[in-house]
């Protein structure tokens, strides 16, 4: 790989008509703390997690959901501390891929980047149909039943996928043409979502007929150890997505704002989750909460208000899904950009739009791959089952890359063990403990998948099938790492060090994608 100019000695400007090639376009620094909060909070998708997850967690641990959400926040906060420390040491849009590669080795580093990217693409493909379905439900409420002779049926997989892909295209276009505009768009959606969520949950909290109990905050009230572990795994993954703020650190005016945005979003999510869990349990009995499951938030809206006000939670769900998908596209493209400039992936991923200063090529290719997967899922029902199982089993992938990144922090700052108790705790103790907890939870989740079924079946609720999908993603990642090392001969594997942020100005070579 070509030599990389250091931050202390930026590339010299090329004189006009000198005959030398102009430097490649660079990422544009335009974001602040508010933008980081919007991206992190949108990626976490609190409204969707509350709407879909509260009934599920209630079916596992009963009324102790607030206790587990509070308990799960602790290792997640430790992981966030590790991200902030690593980002302060080395701001890079590749974050975990770069940090793990330098501290734990290139193979786990590449795997960290790979599982993040594949999981995000699968999420975008799967969520496109969900977005389309919610849009068609709202269209039906407004009296719109067909367009150009096509019935707008929210139960039709083909129609919902087509509508969702149109929305996905629009979201990708906004992410390419201006990251700051995309972040502000997400912030506007969040304001609406949270206003609806706080309004309905606040009303339920005041008028609910179920007696409040402090035992809801006591995890020791859960008598079954297996239920405790399963509930804790689910509660941890309620918070997944806050790290999206760190993917735009090279586009943030002050790299420290990435960490601030991530932390603000994380604490805001904790408050929303606790507030909503208590409100749901005040308004609904445990049996009602479990029975309504993924429809718990729309059910709450219909129970507390008449139309058209009862439609507001459905609209908030649609906005949450849209913001979450766009906030997933943004870090995915930037992770591929970091891998492309290390030549662990092809150079096409490093192409930055000369006008907008965004990784336009990477965003377009990610959009294309997600679109193909979504369309194939319509044509091949078994592929649709695979997508659903992969989304359900995404906790394994999240545990892997969060856990490895936290351990990378502990390894990189191990010298802080000699700098006093406080530095030793923050630099090594907290990240190491949090990473081990996440990896332990991931191992437990994997073992529960393997033991929940006694045979393999192509079904989204078959344990062996659910385990095989993340396992296949990891194996594919190792194969791609081998290609990067032995075919591309990336220096990421020979020197143990990835490129820095200035590598984006390197000229393209003719390596294949």
C-alpha positions as CSV (number, residue, x, y, z in Angstrom):
1,X,0.0,0.0,0.0
2,X,1.2,3.5,-0.7
3,X,2.6,5.5,2.1
4,X,0.1,7.6,4.1
5,X,0.8,11.3,5.0
6,X,0.7,11.8,8.8
7,X,-1.9,14.2,10.3
8,X,1.0,16.5,11.3
9,X,2.1,16.9,7.6
10,X,-1.0,17.1,5.4
11,X,-0.6,16.7,1.6
12,X,0.7,19.8,-0.1
13,X,-1.7,21.5,-2.5
14,X,-1.0,20.8,-6.1
15,X,-0.1,23.9,-8.2
16,X,-2.4,24.6,-11.1
17,X,-1.4,22.9,-14.4
18,X,1.4,21.0,-12.7
19,X,0.4,17.8,-14.4
20,X,0.1,15.9,-11.0
21,X,-3.3,14.3,-10.2
22,X,-5.6,16.3,-7.9
23,X,-6.2,14.7,-4.5
24,X,-9.3,12.5,-4.2
25,X,-12.3,14.2,-2.6
26,X,-12.4,13.9,1.2
27,X,-15.2,13.5,3.7
28,X,-16.8,16.7,4.6
29,X,-16.8,17.8,8.3
30,X,-20.2,19.3,9.0
31,X,-21.7,17.6,12.0
32,X,-22.1,18.6,15.7
33,X,-23.3,17.0,18.9
34,X,-27.0,17.3,18.0
35,X,-26.4,15.4,14.7
36,X,-24.5,12.7,16.6
37,X,-27.4,12.3,19.0
38,X,-29.9,12.1,16.1
39,X,-27.9,9.4,14.3
40,X,-27.3,7.3,17.4
41,X,-30.9,7.6,18.7
42,X,-32.3,6.8,15.3
43,X,-30.2,3.7,14.9
44,X,-31.2,2.5,18.4
45,X,-34.9,3.0,17.3
46,X,-36.4,3.2,20.8
47,X,-40.0,3.5,19.5
48,X,-39.7,0.3,17.5
49,X,-37.9,-1.5,20.4
50,X,-40.6,-0.5,22.8
51,X,-43.5,-1.4,20.5
52,X,-42.1,-4.8,19.5
53,X,-39.9,-5.8,22.5
54,X,-42.0,-5.0,25.6
55,X,-44.4,-7.9,25.0
56,X,-41.5,-10.3,24.3
57,X,-39.5,-9.4,27.4
58,X,-42.7,-9.6,29.4
59,X,-43.3,-13.2,28.2
60,X,-39.8,-14.1,29.5
61,X,-39.5,-12.3,32.8
62,X,-43.0,-11.2,33.7
63,X,-43.2,-7.8,35.3
64,X,-39.4,-7.5,35.9
65,X,-38.7,-5.8,32.5
66,X,-37.8,-2.4,34.2
67,X,-35.2,-4.2,36.4
68,X,-33.6,-6.0,33.5
69,X,-33.5,-2.9,31.3
70,X,-31.7,-1.0,34.1
71,X,-29.3,-3.9,34.7
72,X,-28.6,-4.4,31.0
73,X,-27.6,-0.7,30.7
74,X,-24.5,-1.3,32.9
75,X,-22.4,-3.4,30.4
76,X,-23.7,-1.3,27.5
77,X,-22.4,1.8,29.3
78,X,-19.1,0.1,29.8
79,X,-18.9,-0.6,26.1
80,X,-19.7,3.0,25.4
81,X,-16.9,4.1,27.7
82,X,-14.5,1.9,25.7
83,X,-15.7,3.4,22.4
84,X,-15.3,6.9,23.7
85,X,-11.7,6.3,24.9
86,X,-10.7,4.6,21.7
87,X,-12.3,7.3,19.6
88,X,-10.4,10.0,21.5
89,X,-7.2,8.0,20.9
90,X,-7.9,7.3,17.2
91,X,-11.0,8.9,15.6
92,X,-11.8,6.7,12.5
93,X,-15.0,6.0,10.7
94,X,-14.1,2.3,10.8
95,X,-14.1,2.3,14.6
96,X,-14.3,-1.3,15.8
97,X,-12.7,-2.7,12.7
98,X,-9.7,-0.4,13.0
99,X,-9.4,-0.5,16.8
100,X,-9.7,-4.3,17.2
101,X,-7.4,-4.9,14.3
102,X,-4.6,-2.8,15.9
103,X,-5.1,-4.1,19.5
104,X,-6.2,-7.8,19.1
105,X,-5.0,-8.6,15.6
106,X,-6.1,-8.2,12.0
107,X,-8.3,-11.4,11.9
108,X,-10.6,-10.4,14.7
109,X,-10.4,-6.8,13.5
110,X,-11.6,-7.8,10.0
111,X,-14.3,-10.0,11.6
112,X,-15.5,-7.1,13.7
113,X,-16.0,-5.0,10.6
114,X,-17.5,-7.8,8.6
115,X,-20.2,-8.9,11.0
116,X,-21.3,-5.3,11.5
117,X,-21.6,-4.7,7.8
118,X,-23.5,-7.9,6.9
119,X,-25.8,-7.6,9.9
120,X,-26.7,-4.0,8.9
121,X,-27.4,-5.0,5.2
122,X,-29.7,-7.8,6.4
123,X,-31.5,-5.4,8.7
124,X,-32.1,-2.9,5.8
125,X,-33.4,-5.7,3.5
126,X,-35.7,-7.1,6.2
127,X,-37.0,-3.8,7.4
128,X,-37.9,-2.5,3.9
129,X,-41.1,-4.7,3.9
130,X,-42.0,-3.6,7.4
131,X,-41.7,0.1,6.4
132,X,-43.9,-0.6,3.4
133,X,-46.5,-2.4,5.5
134,X,-46.8,0.4,8.0
135,X,-47.2,2.9,5.1
136,X,-50.0,0.9,3.6
137,X,-51.8,0.6,6.9
138,X,-51.7,4.4,7.2
139,X,-52.9,4.7,3.6
140,X,-55.8,2.4,4.3
141,X,-56.7,4.5,7.3
142,X,-56.7,7.5,5.1
143,X,-59.1,5.8,2.6
144,X,-56.4,5.1,-0.1
145,X,-57.0,1.4,-1.2
146,X,-55.3,1.2,-4.6
147,X,-53.0,3.1,-7.0
148,X,-53.1,2.5,-10.8
149,X,-55.1,-0.6,-10.3
150,X,-52.7,-2.1,-7.7
151,X,-54.3,-3.0,-4.4
152,X,-52.5,-1.4,-1.5
153,X,-52.7,-4.5,0.7
154,X,-50.5,-4.3,3.8
155,X,-50.5,-8.1,4.0
156,X,-49.0,-8.5,0.5
157,X,-45.3,-9.2,0.7
158,X,-44.7,-8.0,-2.9
159,X,-46.5,-4.7,-2.5
160,X,-45.1,-3.9,0.9
161,X,-41.6,-4.7,-0.3
162,X,-42.0,-2.5,-3.4
163,X,-43.2,0.4,-1.3
164,X,-40.5,-0.1,1.3
165,X,-37.8,-0.2,-1.4
166,X,-39.0,3.2,-2.8
167,X,-38.7,4.6,0.7
168,X,-35.2,3.0,1.1
169,X,-34.1,4.6,-2.1
170,X,-35.2,8.0,-0.9
171,X,-33.5,7.6,2.4
172,X,-30.2,6.6,0.7
173,X,-30.4,9.5,-1.6
174,X,-30.8,11.9,1.3
175,X,-27.8,10.2,3.1
176,X,-25.7,10.7,0.0
177,X,-26.6,14.3,-0.9
178,X,-26.0,15.7,2.6
179,X,-25.2,14.0,5.8
180,X,-26.1,17.0,7.9
181,X,-29.5,17.3,6.2
182,X,-30.1,13.5,6.8
183,X,-29.2,14.0,10.5
184,X,-31.6,16.9,10.8
185,X,-34.3,14.9,9.1
186,X,-33.8,12.1,11.6
187,X,-33.9,14.6,14.5
188,X,-37.3,15.9,13.2
189,X,-38.6,12.3,13.1
190,X,-37.3,11.7,16.6
191,X,-39.0,14.8,18.0
192,X,-42.4,13.5,16.6
193,X,-41.7,9.9,17.8
194,X,-40.8,10.9,21.3
195,X,-43.6,13.4,21.6
196,X,-46.1,10.6,20.8
197,X,-44.4,8.1,22.9
198,X,-44.1,10.4,26.0
199,X,-47.7,11.6,25.5
200,X,-49.3,8.1,25.4
201,X,-47.0,6.5,27.9
202,X,-47.4,9.5,30.3
203,X,-51.2,9.2,30.0
204,X,-51.0,5.5,30.7
205,X,-48.8,6.1,33.7
206,X,-51.4,8.5,35.2
207,X,-54.6,6.6,34.4
208,X,-53.5,3.0,34.3
209,X,-55.4,0.6,36.4
210,X,-52.6,-1.8,37.4
211,X,-51.0,-1.1,40.7
212,X,-47.4,0.1,40.6
213,X,-44.9,-2.0,42.5
214,X,-41.2,-1.5,43.4
215,X,-40.7,-5.2,42.8
216,X,-40.7,-4.4,39.1
217,X,-37.2,-3.0,39.6
218,X,-35.9,-6.1,41.6
219,X,-34.3,-8.6,39.3
220,X,-34.1,-11.1,42.2
221,X,-37.9,-11.5,41.8
222,X,-37.2,-13.6,38.7
223,X,-37.1,-17.2,40.1
224,X,-35.8,-18.9,37.0
225,X,-32.1,-18.4,36.1
226,X,-32.7,-19.3,32.5
227,X,-35.4,-16.7,32.1
228,X,-33.2,-14.2,33.8
229,X,-30.3,-14.8,31.3
230,X,-32.7,-14.8,28.3
231,X,-34.3,-11.6,29.4
232,X,-31.0,-9.9,30.1
233,X,-29.8,-10.8,26.6
234,X,-32.9,-9.3,25.1
235,X,-32.7,-6.2,27.3
236,X,-29.0,-5.6,26.2
237,X,-30.0,-5.6,22.6
238,X,-32.7,-3.0,23.2
239,X,-29.8,-0.5,23.3
240,X,-28.1,-1.7,20.0
241,X,-27.3,1.1,17.6
242,X,-26.0,3.9,19.8
243,X,-22.5,3.4,18.4
244,X,-23.6,4.7,15.0
245,X,-22.5,8.2,16.3
246,X,-18.9,7.0,16.1
247,X,-19.1,6.1,12.4
248,X,-19.4,9.8,11.5
249,X,-16.5,10.9,13.6
250,X,-14.5,11.9,10.5
251,X,-17.4,14.1,9.4
252,X,-17.8,15.7,12.8
253,X,-16.3,19.1,13.4
254,X,-14.9,18.0,16.8
255,X,-14.3,14.2,17.0
256,X,-15.2,14.4,20.7
257,X,-18.7,15.3,19.7
258,X,-19.2,11.8,18.5
259,X,-18.7,10.4,22.0
260,X,-20.9,13.1,23.5
261,X,-23.7,12.3,21.0
262,X,-23.5,8.6,21.7
263,X,-23.6,9.1,25.5
264,X,-26.5,11.5,25.3
265,X,-28.5,9.1,23.1
266,X,-27.7,6.2,25.3
267,X,-28.9,7.8,28.5
268,X,-32.0,9.1,26.7
269,X,-32.8,5.6,25.6
270,X,-32.5,4.3,29.1
271,X,-35.0,6.9,30.3
272,X,-37.4,6.1,27.5
273,X,-37.2,2.4,28.0
274,X,-37.8,2.6,31.8
275,X,-40.6,5.1,31.4
276,X,-42.4,3.1,28.7
277,X,-42.0,-0.2,30.5
278,X,-43.6,1.1,33.7
279,X,-46.3,2.8,31.7
280,X,-47.2,-0.3,29.7
281,X,-47.4,-2.3,32.9
282,X,-49.6,0.3,34.6
283,X,-52.1,0.2,31.7
284,X,-52.0,-3.5,30.7
285,X,-52.0,-6.7,32.6
286,X,-49.1,-9.1,31.9
287,X,-51.5,-11.3,29.9
288,X,-52.6,-8.3,27.8
289,X,-49.0,-7.2,27.2
290,X,-47.9,-10.7,26.1
291,X,-51.0,-11.3,24.0
292,X,-50.5,-8.1,22.0
293,X,-46.8,-8.5,21.6
294,X,-45.5,-6.6,18.6
295,X,-48.7,-4.6,18.5
296,X,-48.4,-3.4,22.1
297,X,-47.9,0.3,21.2
298,X,-50.7,0.5,18.6
299,X,-52.9,-1.4,21.1
300,X,-52.1,1.2,23.8
301,X,-53.0,4.0,21.4
302,X,-56.3,2.5,20.5
303,X,-57.1,1.8,24.2
304,X,-56.3,5.4,25.3
305,X,-57.6,7.5,22.4
306,X,-60.2,7.5,19.6
307,X,-59.3,8.0,15.9
308,X,-57.6,9.9,14.5
309,X,-55.4,10.2,17.6
310,X,-55.1,6.4,17.9
311,X,-53.2,6.4,14.6
312,X,-50.4,8.5,16.0
313,X,-48.5,5.5,17.5
314,X,-48.6,3.8,14.1
315,X,-47.2,6.9,12.5
316,X,-44.5,7.1,15.1
317,X,-43.6,3.4,14.4
318,X,-43.2,4.3,10.7
319,X,-41.0,7.2,11.4
320,X,-38.9,5.1,13.8
321,X,-38.4,2.4,11.1
322,X,-37.4,5.0,8.5
323,X,-35.0,6.8,10.8
324,X,-33.5,3.5,11.9
325,X,-32.9,2.3,8.3
326,X,-31.3,5.5,7.2
327,X,-29.1,5.5,10.4
328,X,-28.0,2.0,9.5
329,X,-27.1,2.9,5.9
330,X,-24.8,5.7,7.2
331,X,-22.4,3.7,9.4
332,X,-22.4,0.7,6.9
333,X,-21.1,2.8,4.1
334,X,-18.4,4.4,6.3
335,X,-17.3,1.0,7.6
336,X,-16.8,-0.1,4.0
337,X,-14.9,3.1,3.3
338,X,-12.5,2.3,6.1
339,X,-12.0,-1.3,4.9
340,X,-11.6,-0.1,1.3
341,X,-8.8,2.3,2.1
342,X,-7.0,-0.5,3.9
343,X,-7.4,-2.6,0.7
344,X,-9.1,-5.3,2.8
345,X,-12.0,-4.6,0.5
346,X,-11.9,-3.1,-3.1
347,X,-11.1,0.6,-3.8
348,X,-14.6,1.3,-5.1
349,X,-15.7,1.7,-1.4
350,X,-13.4,4.7,-1.0
351,X,-15.0,6.8,-3.6
352,X,-16.3,10.0,-2.0
353,X,-18.7,12.3,-3.9
354,X,-16.8,15.4,-5.0
355,X,-19.7,17.7,-4.2
356,X,-21.4,16.2,-1.2
357,X,-18.3,14.8,0.6
358,X,-20.1,11.5,1.4
359,X,-19.1,7.8,0.5
360,X,-21.7,7.8,-2.3
361,X,-20.4,4.6,-4.0
362,X,-20.5,2.6,-0.9
363,X,-24.0,3.8,0.0
364,X,-25.2,3.0,-3.5
365,X,-23.8,-0.6,-3.5
366,X,-25.2,-1.3,0.0
367,X,-28.6,-0.1,-1.2
368,X,-28.3,-2.3,-4.3
369,X,-27.3,-5.4,-2.3
370,X,-30.1,-4.8,0.3
371,X,-32.6,-4.3,-2.6
372,X,-31.6,-7.6,-4.3
373,X,-31.9,-9.5,-1.0
374,X,-35.3,-8.0,-0.4
375,X,-36.6,-8.9,-3.9
376,X,-35.2,-12.4,-3.7
377,X,-37.0,-12.8,-0.3
378,X,-40.3,-12.1,-2.1
379,X,-39.6,-14.7,-4.8
380,X,-38.1,-17.3,-2.4
381,X,-40.1,-17.9,0.7
382,X,-37.3,-19.8,2.4
383,X,-35.0,-16.8,2.0
384,X,-37.6,-14.7,3.7
385,X,-37.4,-17.2,6.6
386,X,-33.7,-16.9,6.6
387,X,-33.9,-13.1,6.8
388,X,-36.2,-13.3,9.8
389,X,-34.0,-15.8,11.6
390,X,-30.9,-13.7,10.9
391,X,-32.6,-10.7,12.4
392,X,-33.8,-12.7,15.4
393,X,-30.2,-14.1,15.9
394,X,-28.5,-10.7,15.4
395,X,-27.8,-10.6,19.1
396,X,-24.9,-13.0,18.6
397,X,-23.3,-10.7,16.1
398,X,-23.8,-7.6,18.3
399,X,-22.3,-9.4,21.3
400,X,-19.3,-10.4,19.2
401,X,-18.4,-7.0,17.8
402,X,-19.2,-5.1,21.0
403,X,-17.3,-7.5,23.1
404,X,-14.2,-7.5,20.9
405,X,-14.1,-3.7,20.8
406,X,-14.3,-3.5,24.6
407,X,-11.5,-6.0,25.0
408,X,-9.5,-4.0,22.4
409,X,-9.8,-1.0,24.6
410,X,-8.6,-2.9,27.7
411,X,-5.6,-4.2,25.7
412,X,-4.7,-0.9,24.1
413,X,-4.8,1.0,27.4
414,X,-3.3,-1.7,29.6
415,X,-0.5,0.7,30.6
416,X,-3.1,2.7,32.6
417,X,-2.9,-0.1,35.2
418,X,0.2,1.7,36.4
419,X,-1.5,5.1,36.4
420,X,-3.6,4.8,39.5
421,X,-6.9,3.1,40.4
422,X,-9.2,5.5,38.5
423,X,-7.3,5.2,35.2
424,X,-6.9,1.5,35.7
425,X,-10.7,1.1,36.3
426,X,-11.8,3.3,33.3
427,X,-9.1,2.2,30.9
428,X,-9.0,-1.6,31.6
429,X,-11.4,-2.8,34.3
430,X,-14.7,-1.4,33.0
431,X,-14.1,-2.2,29.3
432,X,-12.8,-5.7,30.1
433,X,-15.6,-6.6,32.4
434,X,-18.2,-5.2,30.0
435,X,-16.7,-7.0,27.0
436,X,-16.6,-10.3,28.9
437,X,-20.2,-9.9,30.0
438,X,-21.3,-9.3,26.4
439,X,-19.3,-12.2,25.0
440,X,-20.7,-14.4,27.8
441,X,-24.2,-13.4,27.0
442,X,-23.6,-14.1,23.3
443,X,-22.3,-17.6,24.2
444,X,-25.3,-18.2,26.3
445,X,-27.6,-17.1,23.5
446,X,-25.8,-19.3,21.1
447,X,-26.0,-22.3,23.4
448,X,-29.8,-21.7,24.0
449,X,-30.3,-21.8,20.2
450,X,-28.5,-25.1,19.9
451,X,-30.4,-26.7,22.8
452,X,-33.9,-25.3,22.0
453,X,-34.3,-27.7,19.0
454,X,-33.4,-31.4,18.6
455,X,-33.1,-31.2,14.8
456,X,-32.3,-28.8,12.0
457,X,-35.2,-27.3,10.0
458,X,-35.5,-24.3,7.7
459,X,-37.7,-22.4,10.0
460,X,-37.2,-19.0,11.7
461,X,-38.1,-20.5,15.1
462,X,-35.7,-23.5,14.8
463,X,-32.7,-23.1,17.1
464,X,-30.2,-24.9,15.0
465,X,-31.3,-22.8,12.0
466,X,-31.0,-19.6,14.0
467,X,-27.6,-20.5,15.2
468,X,-26.3,-21.6,11.7
469,X,-27.0,-18.2,10.1
470,X,-24.7,-16.0,12.3
471,X,-22.2,-18.9,12.3
472,X,-22.2,-18.8,8.4
473,X,-21.7,-15.0,8.5
474,X,-18.6,-15.5,10.7
475,X,-17.2,-18.2,8.5
476,X,-17.8,-16.1,5.4
477,X,-16.0,-13.3,7.2
478,X,-13.0,-15.5,7.8
479,X,-13.0,-16.5,4.1
480,X,-13.1,-12.8,3.1
481,X,-10.3,-12.1,5.5
482,X,-8.2,-14.8,3.8
483,X,-8.9,-13.1,0.4
484,X,-7.8,-9.8,1.8
485,X,-4.6,-11.2,3.1
486,X,-3.5,-13.6,0.4
487,X,-5.1,-12.2,-2.7
488,X,-5.3,-8.5,-2.1
489,X,-2.1,-8.6,0.1
490,X,-3.5,-5.9,2.3
491,X,-0.9,-4.3,4.6
492,X,-3.6,-4.5,7.3
493,X,-2.6,-8.1,7.7
494,X,1.1,-7.8,7.2
495,X,1.8,-4.8,9.4
496,X,-1.0,-5.1,11.9
497,X,-2.0,-1.5,11.3
498,X,-4.8,0.0,9.3
499,X,-4.7,3.3,7.5
500,X,-5.5,6.6,9.2
501,X,-8.2,9.1,8.2
502,X,-6.0,10.8,5.6
503,X,-5.8,7.6,3.5
504,X,-8.9,8.6,1.7
505,X,-6.8,11.0,-0.4
506,X,-4.8,8.2,-1.9
507,X,-5.3,7.6,-5.6
508,X,-7.3,4.6,-6.6
509,X,-5.6,1.5,-8.0
510,X,-7.2,-1.1,-10.3
511,X,-7.9,-3.8,-7.8
512,X,-11.2,-5.5,-8.2
513,X,-14.1,-4.8,-5.9
